[in-house]
Amino acid sequence: MTEVLHAPKEIKIETVDGSIETVEYDALCLVTGASYMSPWKGDGDTLCTMEQREAEIKECYEKVKASLNILCVGAGATGVETACYLKETYPEKTVSICQRGAKFLP
């Protein structure tokens, strides 16, 4: 699931050596896997309409477009792909990846 959130503007992360580092951002992308809502995957007994899905995508797009710094949390296949896409699409933005553990794409 990929979500773009606007709150708070920084997080504290523990680095591999155990120190705590503060990372500031304008948009936070939680990229924790490939599970997502879609017209064919409902939430309980309901299905998203195409109009609802388009509105959700447009809102996400506008938030990312307005951000200067984007932090992707999660460095699995979805997180790395998301970060690369964002940096390729918006080369002027700072795009960072935060990962628990010492390596990307474990």
HELIX and SHEET records of a PDB file:
HELIX    1   1 MET A   50  ALA A   66  1                                  17    
HELIX    2   2 ALA A   77  THR A   89  1                                  13    
SHEET    1   A 4 THR A   2  LEU A   5  0                                        
SHEET    2   A 4 ALA A  27  VAL A  31 -1                                        
SHEET    3   A 4 ASN A  69  VAL A  73  1                                        
SHEET    4   A 4 THR A  94  CYS A  98  1                                        
SHEET    1   B 2 GLU A  10  GLU A  14  0                                        
SHEET    2   B 2 ILE A  20  GLU A  24 -1                                        
END                                                                             
